[in-house]
């Protein structure tokens, strides 16, 4: 990757007028702002359809897109909706944060109205989309249709005939829910069509999209229902073990994520076919992908299914370089960022080195008094991506305000600017990241805005109150854009 920089802003955080960021004028305006600011990248979070907990890392499908990101304005232009339809559907939402409960109640209804007015089945481009994506789209659309039919219940609670996909039950549900299946296919067509237009606009302006691929899929997902053979499931279609992290200094009982674990022996026998399709799909959506939890490809932590904590898990071997060599052989050299944060073993470091992928450096992890951290810029090599923070961290301002006096003193000495007022100190960290030798520098938009922890995106291992932050309309001012551009130019990015 060339020496360059970009901004991290989830699509959901755009200041669109319908309760959540989407592929509307605000997204195009943000691309224009990135261009004016001299940036090369827009990094976003996973764009899958979110379920319980609203996390983009727990989506109903690894291939499908989030219905909430479809621009209602675009559907008005097509004649599928009126402006009044869209305004009514946005009642009860806020420009300050995402209200997923309101979106769940109203947005799908709005999209159903658009579908009813679309006559989409006669559209040749729609027919081609359905055919080209049939390998995942048919199962996803049926999965969602059945889930709606069963009031949102997890597929693990469905009756065995359809949970285990008996041919008779599959035919019966597909026939009974045909209209709903077609609706969900329409939604995916609109998502992919609108995103392709926005991505082309960004690319034509010189902005590349960095996307995010979670290592795991959600337990309650079309992926697990349609392809249980890919996962560590027993003969009853239930997991034998699930993902998480062991106990550590931050969590006495560890982290129980609950995602199903891969049956890596099966994947190897198939030449990692599902993974090749998954990565290929990601590169239709994004120009560069960040692979989440890279450590899990070296070793993964397996927790017995049904345990209430992560204390009884054990480390198991992952596929290692075998997967990435197959990826290179099948798909060629791909621009990938490895999320290698957390406790790293020598074997993980070797895997990162062998892959050649740039790892991540996060400034917020660097400043511990008396320690020479790998995250301090003087320890970087060029082949890495530096961040001030990520979606899982405090904002820079929020983090800085909570530092101990000892750690804060160390940061001031390292920054060599002890007279910077606290309210401006985020610019010192941004400048430090931009000046580093790292080929790529990504700054979360909240850090450019100097916001506190109320603007934090996610608090790991907590449920509720996450993934809600939205940028205020007009916050990315011309003055800020000029300052970002100046910093970018001075640091030769």
N, C-alpha and C positions, 0 to 999 in steps of 0.2 A: 504494500500500500504506500502511496506517495505521502510526503509530509503534508498533512492537511488537518482540518478540524471540522467539527459539526456540533449539532445541538440535539439533546435527548428530550423529546416531548411526545408522550403517548397520544395517539389519535383521540382517545376519549377526553383528553385534557384541552383540546382546542376550544375556543370560545364560540362555538356554534350556537344557534338560537333555539335549538329544540331539545335542550336538556343534557346533551352529551356531544362531544366532538364527533364530527362525521366528515364525509368526503364532499363538503360543500364549499362555498366561496372562502370560508375561513381557512380551509386547508390550502387552497390555491394561494391565498394571500400570504400564508406562512411560508410557503415555498419562495415567493417573491421576496419576503423579508430575509430569508436565509441567503438568497443571492446578493441582496444589497449589503448584507453583513459579511460577505466574502467567504461564506461557508461552503463546504463540499458535501456534507452529509446531514441527513435527517434520520436520527435513530428513533425507532418506535418500539413498543412492546408487542407481544403476540396478539394477533387479531382474530383469534377464534371466538366462537359463540360461548359466552360465559354462563355458568350455572350458579349453584348454591355457593355463596361467598364472594361472587363477582370477580374472582381472580382469573386473569387471562392465562394463567398457568394451570388452570383446571377447566379446560374447555370441553364441550360436548363432542368435539371432533378436532383432530389435528390437521384436517384438510379444509374444513369449512370456515367461512368468514362470519364475523359478528353482524347480525342484522341491524343492530343499533347504529352501525357506521354508515349505512345507506343514507344518502342525502334525500330528505323529503322534497327539497326544492327541485331536484332532478326528476322526481316522479311527477311533480306538478307540471314541469316543462313537457313531459311526455303525455300529459293529459290524463294520467291515472288518478290524480288527486287534485283537490282545490287548495288554495292557500288557507281557507277557513278550516279544512280538514286538518291541516298540519298545525295550525294555531291551537285548535281544540285539543289535539293529542299532546301538545306541550304544556297544557295547563297543569300546574302543580310541580313543575320542574323548576330548576334554578340555574342562574348563570354562574353561581359560586361553586357548586359541586354537583356531582352526578347523583341523582335519586333513582337507583336501580329499581326500586319497588314500583315507582310511577311508570318508568319505561316498560317494565314487564307487563303492567296492566294496560298500557295504552299504545305502545309503539307497534307491537305485533298486530294489534287490531287495525292500526293505520296501514300497515303493510298488506294485511289481508284485503282491505278495501282496494288498495292499489292493484293487487293481483286480480281481484274480481273485475276490475275495469280494464284489464290489460289485453285480454285475448292473446296472451303470450304464447300459447301452444302453437299458433299459426306462424310465429316468428322463426324464420330460417336460422338466424344467428342463435336464438335460444335453443332450437333443436340441435344445432351443432355443439353447443356448450354441454347440453345434457349427455349427448353421445360421447364427447371427448372426456368427460369426467365421470362416466358411468361407474367406474371401478369403486369410487368412494361415495358418489353423490346419491345413488339409489339407496344404499344402506343408511346413509345419514338422514335423508329425507323421511324414510320409513321409521327410523329410530325416533326422530322428533315427533312425527305424527302419532306414533304409539304412546310416547311420553305425554303428549297433550291429552290423548284419550284416557290416560290413567292418572290425570291430575298431577303430572310432574313427578310421579314416583320413579325412583331409581330402577333401572332395568333389572337389578338383582332382586327386586320385589315383584317382578312380573310373574305370571303363572309359567310353569316350566315349559309348556309347549312353545311359547313365543320367546321366552328367555333363552332357551336352548335352540331356537330357530328350527323347529320341526317344519318340513316342507309344507305340510297342510296348513299350519298356523301362519306361515309366511304368506302363502297365497291368500288366505282368508283376510288377514289384516291389510294386505296391499290392496285388495279389491274394496274392502269396506272403507278404507281411509284414502282412497285415490286422490280425492280433492285436496286433502291436507298434504299428501306427498307432493303433489304438483305445486302447491303453495311454497313448500320449503325449497323445491328446486328453483322456483322463480326468485326467491329471496337470494339464493346463492348466485344466480345469474346476474342479478342487479348488483350484488356486492362485487363480484369479480369484474364486471363491466365498468362500474364506477371507479374502482381502485386502479384498474389498468389505465384509465384515462388520466387519473391524478398522477400515477407513477410516470407515465410518459411525459406529462407536463413537467414534472420535476427533473427527469433525466434530460429532457431537451434544454432545460435551464442550467444544466451542469450539476444538479443535486442528485446524489446517489442515496438510495434508501437502505439503511441497516435494519434488518428485521431480527426477530428473536425466535429460536426454536427450543421450546422446553424439552429437556431430555425425556421426560415421562409424559404419558397421556393420563387423563383422568380415569378413575375407576368406573364412574358412570358416564360412559362415552360410547359413541357409535363404533369407535375403533375396537374396544374390548368386546362389545356385543357381537360385532360382525366377524372378528378374527381372534377368538380366544386362544387359538393355537400359538399366537405370537407371545403369549404371556404365561407366567407361572401360575396356571390354574389347575385345579384338580378335576376329576371326572364329573363332578357336579357343577362345573363351570364357576367355581369360586376360587379366589386367590389362595395360594398357600403361604405367600409372604408379600409384604408391601414395602414401599420405600420410606426412607427417613434419614435422620442423622443421629449418631450416638450421643449420650450425655456428654456435656462439656462444661466449661466454666460459666457459660451463659444460660445453660438449661440442664438442671439436675436430672431430668428424666429424658433428655434428648428431644428430637423433633419427629413426630409421627405424621408424615405427609399423607400416607394412605394410598399413594399411586400404585398400580400394579407393576410388577417387575417383569422384565423381558426374559423370555426363554431363549437365551443367547445361543444355545446349541442348535435350536430349530432355525434361528435366523442365519446362522453360519451355513447350515445345510442348503438353504434356499439362496445362497449368495447374497444374503442381506437384501433380498428383493424389496421388502416393504420399506426398509430404510432408504433404499435408492429412490423409490417413488416419493417418499416423504420429503427428502432433501430436494429432489427435482421440482416438486410442487413449491417448496419454499423459494427456490430461485426463479420461479415464475412471478412470485409476489415481491421479492426483494432483490437488491443488487449484491448485498453482502449479508451473511447471517451470523449472528452470535449464538453459539451453541451453549445452552444453559447447563450448569453442573457438569463441566467437562470431566471432573474427577470420577464421575460415575461410569465412565467408559474404561477406566483402569480397574477400579474396585467399586462395588456398590454395597450399600448397607441394607441387609434384608431383615425385616422384622416379622415375626410370626403373625399371620392374619388373625385378627381378633384381639390382639394385645392392646391395652389401653395406653401404654407408653412405649417409648423406643428403647427401653433398657435391655431387652433380651435379644436384640438384633445381633447379627454377625456380618463381617465383611466377606464378600464373595468376589471372585474374579470376573471382570467385564471382558469385552471383546478385544480391548487394546487396539493396537495398530492394524489388526486384521480388518476391522470395519473401515478405517480411513484409507487403507490401501485399496480396498474394493471400491470405495467411493471415488478415488482418483482414477482407477482403471475404468470405471463405468461412466463417470460424469466429468472427468478431467480435473484440472487444477481449479479449485473453487476458492473465492475470497471468503474466508471463515475466520471469525474471532472466537477464541476459546475462553469461556468464563471459568477461569481457574482460581477463583477466590476461595478463601477458607483455609483450613489446614491441609497442607500439601505434603505428600510423601515423596521420597526420591523417585518412586516408580511413576508417579503422576508427572513430576518434572521431566522425566525421561520421555514420557508419552508426548508431552507438549513439544519437547525438542525434536523428537522424531517426526511429528506431524508437520512441523514448520509453521504452525498457526501462531499468530500473535496472541499472547495472553493479556490479561487486564491488570492495570495498576490503579489503585484507588487512593487518592491523597488522604481521605479521612482515616484510612487505616495506618497512615505513616507515622503519626506524631505521638510517640510514647517516649517520655523522658528516659534517657539512659539507654535507649535501644537504637541500633542501626538497622532500620526496617528495610525490607526489599521494596517497600512502597515509596520510599524516599527517592526523589528524582535522580540523585547522584548514583543510584544503583541500577538505573534502567539501561537496557540496550534498546536499539532502535525498533526492533521487531516487537512492539507492544502497543496497546491502546491505553492511554491515560484518561481517567475520569476524576473529577473532583468528588463525586459520589454517584450512586446509582438509585434506581427506584426503590431499593430495599434499605436505603440509608436515610439518616437525617439530612435535611438540607445543610449546605455549608454553614449558614448563619446559625441554624439550630444546633448543629454539632459543635461549633466553636464556642457558643455560649455555655455549653455543658462541660467543657474541658476542665480538668483540674488546673489549679494555678501553676503547678509544675509543668504539666503538658503544654499549657498555654504559653508559658515562658519559653519553652523549647521551640514552639512554632514561631514566635516572634524573632528568636535568634536565627532560626533557619531562613525565615523570610527576609531577614535583615532590613526590616522596616518597622521598628517598634513604635513609631508614632502614628501609625494608621489608626483612625477611630474604629471602634468595634463594628459600627454599622457599615463600614466600607471595606472591612477586612476580606470579604469574599473576593474582591478584585485582586488582592494579593495572591490568593490561592489560584484563581483563574489564570493570572499571569504566570505563576510558577508552573502550572500544568502546560500552558501554551509554549513556554520557553524550553521545556524538557526535550530530550532527544527522541522521545517516543514518536514514531511515524504518524500516529493518529491521536488526536485529542478530542474528546467528547465532553461537553459541559451540559448538565441538566438545565433546562430553561429557568427553573426556580432559583438556581445559583446565579445566573445572570441577573435575575430580578432582585436578588438579595433578600429572599423571603425566609421566614422562620419555619419552624416545624409544623405549623398548621398547613403548610403546602407539601408536606411529606406524602408520597404516593402510597407506600405500603409499610406495615410493621409486620415482619415475618412471624409466623406461628400465632397470629391473632386473627380472629374472625369478626368482621364488622368494622365499619369506619375506614376501610381501605379502598384504594383504586377510585377515589371520589374527587380528588383535586382537579380544578379547572383553572386555566389561565384567564384572567380578566380581559375582556375585550379592550383593546387599546394599550395593554400593558407593555407590549413589545414596541416601544416608541421609536421614532426616527433618531432621537438622541442616543438611545441605547444601541440601536443598530450601528450608528457611526462609531461608537466606542468599541463595539465588538469588532468591527472591520479594522479599526486602527490597531487594536491589539493583535489581530490576526496577521496583518501586514508586517508589523514590527517583528513578530515571531516567525516570519517567513512560512506561514501556513496558507 
